[in-house]
Amino acid sequence: MKRVVVCSGGPSKEVVDFKQLPFHTDEAIFIGADRGALGLLEAGILPNEAIGDFDSLTQEEQSFMKQKIQKVTELQMEKDETDTHIAILTALEYKPEEVIVTGVTGGRLDHYEAALHDICRFQMENPTIIFTIQNNQNIIQFLPSGTHTISFDNHYKYVSFFSFGEHVKNMNLQGFLYDVEDEYINVGNAKFTSNELKDRTGTISFTAGICLMIRSSD
């Protein structure tokens, strides 16, 4: 599977431990968004690209980054899109099957909210690509209507489902500790929190809406 990892400049504790990812890092393409480029270098990973206005880096840090990374795209500070949004657009140029975004779940809540809506939009517009937001404790993914197979993961064993912007209609869960049939998730409903798979795989199906799935560990 062709994967692109976009690392943004959130707190380092919110950046996924790349050793935990279920693939070798040399099999993936890495893009650093703003300070995320420096975070990748500090993690021992040489990004394929760095993109951002780099306003969060000192001149010394910028010089270090530019010496290490071959392709650096500097953006204007005044722009409509976030550095992360533009980095995800760049990730799509690699024709990936999966895009993982990390370093966006901590720190500034406006940046997290922007990333959340970005990933939802990108997922709906590119249904053949898997988009996720990840940190060491959570995986966030948006599911369009239809049937989806969920595989057991011993690390991210808790699975929660929420509606996102639209009601989720006729939801069915099979293979979970708490299976449901023909349920309806209203916006603001949190009753489908912290479910668990009881089999190696389970399924979720629904006929309309956008489902926000969060897989979490303790």
Secondary structure, 3 states (H helix, E strand, C coil): CCEEEEECCCCHHHCCCHHHCCCCHHHEEEEEECHHHHHHHHCCCCCCEEEECCCCCCHHHHHHHHHHCCCEEECCCCCCCCHHHHHHHHHHCCCCCEEEEECCCCCCHHHHHHHHHHHHHHHHHCCCCEEEEECCCEEEEEECCEEEEEECCCCCCEEEEEECCCCEEEEEEECECCCEEEEEECCCCCCCCCEEECCCEEEEEECECCEEEEEECC
